[in-house]
Every structure is written in structure tokens, then in C-alpha cells.
């Protein structure tokens, strides 16, 4: 049973941000301070990558554990199960299509989980930096 009223739950879900989250901003600031120049949430690229460097054909997505169904942390909502199951499954299918799109067009794509950044930010950012440097060379 949900602890919130239907109206309160609706209000909470409307407040969930799709871009420019604190975590994304922390990643962007870190990369910018290291001298990496990129575009964020690029509308003319498939799936609107969180970080994109067209020059290197590079796209980075930061996937939320809830919205993208992290195999470690995802917990299915107990109310309105069918709606959420369809919504999250749709997100996963779209993620797979977007990943396939970039791979088939010879782009370098990296997907990182929200929990990776929260658990060990420095290690995950080193992974991102290595990915960018590898993409520059290809």
C-alpha cells in the first residue's frame, strides 16, 4: 500500500527531473574542469545523450537505477504495477535501440549506472575519462 495519496504521489512523480540532476551536474563539472568540452542532452542525437562529443563520435548516458531498471537496485513499485512495468520495460527497449543505433553508426557509447557514481565517483569518472581518451584515438 502506498503511503501517499494519489494526488501527492502524482505531485512527487512530476517533480522528478529528467536532466540536469545533481549527479549529472557533478559529472559535467568534473569533466569541464579537466578541460573536456562537450554538449549535454543533445536534442539532435538519438536518445539525447547526457554527454556528447560529436567530433569523436562519443555518447555517454547516465542511467538511473529506477528508470532504467538496474539489475542490482531496481524495486518494482507495489501500486499500479502494470503501468510501471510497461513504462520501465519501454525504457529498457528504447535504451537497447539507442545503443544499437550508435554501435551500428560507429559511435563510441558508454552507459554508466547512477549507483556507480554514487558508490565510487572517482573510479567511475576515471572510467569515463579513459573512455573519452580511447574515443579520441579511434
C-alpha positions as a printed NumPy array, in Angstrom:
array([[  0.   ,   0.   ,   0.   ],
       [  1.292,   3.449,  -0.916],
       [  1.875,   5.817,   1.999],
       [  0.94 ,   8.84 ,  -0.123],
       [ -2.378,   9.907,  -1.516],
       [ -2.855,   9.591,  -5.26 ],
       [ -2.527,  13.385,  -5.619],
       [  0.667,  13.525,  -3.533],
       [  2.24 ,  10.642,  -5.473],
       [  1.363,  12.416,  -8.748],
       [  2.979,  15.62 ,  -7.486],
       [  6.114,  13.725,  -6.389],
       [  6.484,  11.976,  -9.733],
       [  6.007,  15.242, -11.652],
       [  8.917,  16.721,  -9.713],
       [ 11.342,  14.031, -10.897],
       [ 13.876,  15.685, -13.18 ],
       [ 14.919,  14.115, -16.468],
       [ 18.041,  16.175, -16.987],
       [ 20.418,  18.438, -15.075],
       [ 20.19 ,  16.317, -11.948],
       [ 22.696,  16.929,  -9.145],
       [ 24.613,  13.81 , -10.125],
       [ 24.727,  14.75 , -13.815],
       [ 25.841,  18.272, -12.945],
       [ 28.612,  16.866, -10.75 ],
       [ 29.847,  14.737, -13.675],
       [ 29.649,  17.673, -16.117],
       [ 31.514,  19.998, -13.761],
       [ 34.231,  17.405, -13.187],
       [ 34.764,  16.861, -16.915],
       [ 34.663,  20.581, -17.717],
       [ 37.263,  21.35 , -15.034],
       [ 39.559,  18.761, -16.61 ],
       [ 39.288,  20.603, -19.907],
       [ 36.886,  18.301, -21.749],
       [ 34.486,  20.19 , -23.98 ],
       [ 31.183,  18.548, -24.749],
       [ 27.496,  19.158, -25.225],
       [ 24.874,  17.865, -22.854],
       [ 21.415,  16.46 , -23.577],
       [ 21.919,  16.945, -27.316],
       [ 18.458,  17.004, -28.896],
       [ 19.56 ,  16.174, -32.441],
       [ 21.306,  12.962, -31.337],
       [ 19.448,   9.703, -30.794],
       [ 18.339,   9.295, -27.171],
       [ 19.652,  12.757, -26.182],
       [ 22.937,  11.623, -24.592],
       [ 23.855,  13.205, -21.272],
       [ 27.337,  13.928, -22.665],
       [ 28.206,  14.055, -26.355],
       [ 31.328,  14.948, -28.298],
       [ 30.394,  14.764, -31.97 ],
       [ 34.   ,  15.296, -33.086],
       [ 34.925,  11.933, -31.551],
       [ 31.531,  10.286, -32.212],
       [ 31.126,   9.789, -28.48 ],
       [ 27.933,   9.474, -26.409],
       [ 27.661,   8.925, -22.665],
       [ 24.443,   8.085, -20.854],
       [ 23.981,   8.204, -17.082],
       [ 21.207,   5.713, -16.352],
       [ 19.054,   5.998, -13.246],
       [ 18.685,   2.789, -11.256],
       [ 14.88 ,   3.149, -11.155],
       [ 14.03 ,   4.462, -14.622],
       [ 16.387,   2.096, -16.464],
       [ 15.841,  -0.971, -14.201],
       [ 19.227,  -1.521, -12.635],
       [ 19.671,  -5.277, -12.064],
       [ 21.072,  -4.554,  -8.602],
       [ 18.842,  -1.806,  -7.169],
       [ 15.548,  -1.759,  -9.052],
       [ 12.493,  -2.368,  -6.892],
       [  9.194,  -2.577,  -8.689],
       [  6.521,  -0.233,  -7.314],
       [  3.856,  -2.072,  -5.348],
       [  0.979,   0.03 ,  -6.669],
       [ -0.093,   0.426, -10.283],
       [  2.272,  -2.429, -11.147],
       [  1.138,  -2.926, -14.741],
       [  1.654,   0.747, -15.63 ],
       [  5.156,   0.842, -14.128],
       [  6.139,  -2.482, -15.624],
       [  5.154,  -1.245, -19.102],
       [  6.861,   2.125, -18.543],
       [ 10.178,   0.691, -17.322],
       [ 10.175,  -2.089, -19.947],
       [  9.631,   0.561, -22.612],
       [ 12.623,   2.493, -21.273],
       [ 14.791,  -0.631, -21.444],
       [ 13.703,  -1.389, -25.017],
       [ 14.428,   2.195, -26.051],
       [ 17.852,   2.023, -24.352],
       [ 18.674,  -1.117, -26.346],
       [ 17.577,   0.531, -29.613],
       [ 19.594,   3.666, -28.88 ],
       [ 22.688,   1.618, -28.015],
       [ 22.308,  -0.406, -31.205],
       [ 21.843,   2.803, -33.234],
       [ 25.146,   4.24 , -32.013],
       [ 27.055,   0.987, -32.44 ],
       [ 25.746,   0.499, -35.985],
       [ 26.79 ,   4.067, -36.836],
       [ 30.327,   3.58 , -35.487],
       [ 29.881,   5.769, -32.442],
       [ 31.517,   5.1  , -29.09 ],
       [ 28.817,   4.703, -26.447],
       [ 29.166,   4.378, -22.691],
       [ 26.331,   3.732, -20.256],
       [ 27.015,   4.176, -16.564],
       [ 24.659,   3.475, -13.706],
       [ 23.681,   6.094, -11.174],
       [ 24.855,   3.772,  -8.373],
       [ 28.352,   3.529,  -9.899],
       [ 28.757,   7.282,  -9.495],
       [ 27.265,   7.291,  -6.014],
       [ 29.344,   4.345,  -4.767],
       [ 32.747,   5.378,  -6.147],
       [ 32.668,   8.682,  -8.013],
       [ 36.422,   8.896,  -8.632],
       [ 36.714,   5.357, -10.005],
       [ 33.688,   5.826, -12.261],
       [ 34.977,   9.162, -13.539],
       [ 38.309,   7.521, -14.344],
       [ 36.326,   5.006, -16.411],
       [ 34.609,   7.916, -18.212],
       [ 37.919,   9.708, -18.825],
       [ 39.518,   6.507, -20.162],
       [ 36.517,   6.09 , -22.46 ],
       [ 36.853,   9.653, -23.77 ],
       [ 40.599,   9.274, -24.334],
       [ 40.068,   5.945, -26.102],
       [ 37.392,   7.552, -28.304],
       [ 39.729,  10.403, -29.245],
       [ 42.199,   7.875, -30.631],
       [ 39.719,   5.933, -32.746]])
